[in-house]
Amino acid sequence: MTTPPDQRFKPQSDFLHTLFERGFIHQCTDMTALDARLCDGPLVAYNGFDLMADSLHVGHLIPIMMLRWLQKTGHKPIVLMGGGTTRIGDPSFRDTSRPLLDNEQIATNFQGIRRVFERFLAFDDGPTDAVMVNNADWLDGLGYIDFLRDFGRHFSVNRC
């Protein structure tokens, strides 16, 4: 069993107990308050994923498993798919931006990744059933993504 960062802290919530037991937690701002909130009743939490490929890689396993444990311990996970934000190039410390995908490829990738999540989470309308949302549903209507895609590439937050 992995020892919690603070030897005196003993989680009361099933979720934190499981995460500590499996070595998921390194630091937390207010572990006591989080633990108390988790014991209060179902908590809603999300994790976001971009749609650059039609599947995920091993680096996504930890957040997927955290969402799974969140659900298994009585809470509600939200899987936030980046259908809108995927349309923006992102250099992420590379020499070139990632390729810009068209809406058809993003939709194909969405379906592929959805199949991955359906293996780990239960999606339905219950209080602790997972929800999958696509940020394109609200971002596309704003015109902001198109603006960033067309003009944002000419600016860098890394240069003065």
C-alpha positions in Angstrom: 0.0 0.0 0.0 1.3 3.4 -0.9 1.7 5.7 2.1 -0.4 9.0 1.8 1.7 12.2 1.6 0.6 13.1 5.1 1.1 10.1 7.5 -1.6 11.4 9.8 -4.3 11.6 7.2 -6.6 8.6 6.9 -9.2 9.0 4.1 -12.8 8.3 5.1 -14.2 8.3 1.5 -14.0 5.2 -0.5 -12.7 7.2 -3.5 -9.7 8.7 -1.7 -8.9 5.5 0.1 -8.8 3.6 -3.2 -6.6 6.3 -4.8 -4.2 6.3 -1.9 -4.1 2.5 -1.9 -3.2 2.5 -5.6 -0.7 5.3 -5.5 -2.6 7.8 -7.5 -2.2 10.8 -5.2 1.0 12.9 -4.8 -0.3 16.2 -3.6 -3.6 17.9 -2.7 -4.3 21.4 -1.5 -6.9 20.5 1.1 -7.2 16.7 1.5 -9.4 16.9 4.5 -12.0 19.2 2.8 -12.0 17.0 -0.3 -12.4 13.9 1.7 -15.3 15.4 3.7 -17.0 16.6 0.4 -16.6 13.1 -1.1 -18.3 11.6 2.1 -21.2 14.1 1.8 -22.7 12.5 -1.3 -22.1 12.2 -5.0 -19.5 14.6 -6.4 -19.2 15.5 -10.1 -15.8 15.6 -11.7 -14.5 15.7 -15.2 -11.4 15.1 -17.3 -10.8 16.3 -20.8 -9.4 14.5 -23.8 -8.6 15.9 -27.2 -9.6 14.1 -30.4 -6.4 14.1 -32.4 -6.5 10.3 -32.9 -9.2 7.7 -33.1 -8.0 6.0 -29.9 -6.1 6.9 -26.7 -2.6 6.0 -25.6 -1.2 4.6 -22.4 -0.8 8.1 -20.9 -4.5 8.4 -20.8 -4.9 5.3 -18.6 -4.5 7.1 -15.2 -7.2 9.7 -15.8 -9.5 7.0 -17.2 -9.0 4.8 -14.2 -9.5 7.8 -11.8 -12.9 8.4 -13.5 -13.7 4.7 -13.3 -12.9 4.7 -9.5 -14.9 7.9 -9.1 -17.9 6.2 -10.6 -17.4 2.9 -8.8 -17.3 4.7 -5.4 -20.7 6.5 -6.0 -19.7 9.7 -7.8 -20.5 11.1 -11.3 -17.7 11.3 -13.9 -17.9 13.6 -16.9 -15.8 12.8 -20.0 -15.1 16.1 -21.7 -14.2 15.5 -25.4 -12.4 18.3 -27.1 -14.2 18.4 -30.5 -13.9 22.1 -30.6 -10.5 22.6 -29.1 -9.0 19.8 -31.3 -9.6 22.1 -34.3 -6.9 24.5 -33.0 -3.3 23.8 -33.8 -1.2 23.2 -30.7 2.6 23.2 -30.9 3.1 21.9 -27.3 6.8 22.6 -27.4 7.2 21.1 -30.8 8.8 22.7 -33.8 5.5 22.5 -35.7 1.9 22.7 -34.9 -0.2 19.5 -34.8 -2.1 18.9 -38.0 -5.5 20.7 -38.3 -8.2 18.1 -38.6 -11.5 18.6 -40.5 -14.9 18.0 -38.8 -15.3 14.6 -40.4 -12.0 13.3 -39.0 -12.8 14.7 -35.5 -16.2 13.0 -35.6 -14.5 9.7 -36.5 -12.0 10.1 -33.7 -14.8 11.0 -31.3 -16.6 7.7 -32.0 -13.3 5.7 -31.7 -12.5 7.2 -28.3 -16.1 6.8 -27.1 -15.8 3.1 -27.7 -12.7 3.1 -25.3 -14.7 4.8 -22.6 -17.7 2.5 -22.9 -15.4 -0.3 -21.7 -14.6 1.5 -18.5 -17.6 3.6 -17.5 -21.3 3.1 -17.4 -23.1 5.8 -19.4 -26.8 6.4 -18.8 -29.1 8.9 -17.0 -28.6 7.7 -13.4 -27.2 9.9 -10.6 -23.7 8.3 -10.9 -23.8 7.4 -14.6 -21.0 8.9 -16.7 -21.8 11.7 -19.1 -19.8 12.4 -22.2 -19.9 15.9 -23.6 -18.2 17.5 -26.6 -17.0 21.1 -26.2 -17.8 21.7 -29.9 -21.4 21.7 -28.8 -21.0 25.1 -27.2 -17.8 26.4 -28.6 -18.7 26.1 -32.3 -21.5 28.6 -32.1 -19.3 31.3 -30.6 -16.9 31.6 -33.6 -14.0 31.7 -31.1 -12.5 28.5 -32.3 -12.5 29.7 -35.9 -10.8 32.9 -34.8 -8.1 31.1 -32.8 -7.6 28.6 -35.7 -7.2 31.3 -38.3 -5.4 34.0 -36.4 -4.1 32.5 -33.2 -1.3 30.7 -34.9 0.4 34.0 -35.7 0.9 34.7 -32.0 2.7 32.8 -29.3 2.2 33.1 -25.5 5.9 32.0 -25.2 7.3 35.2 -26.8 7.4 38.7 -25.4 
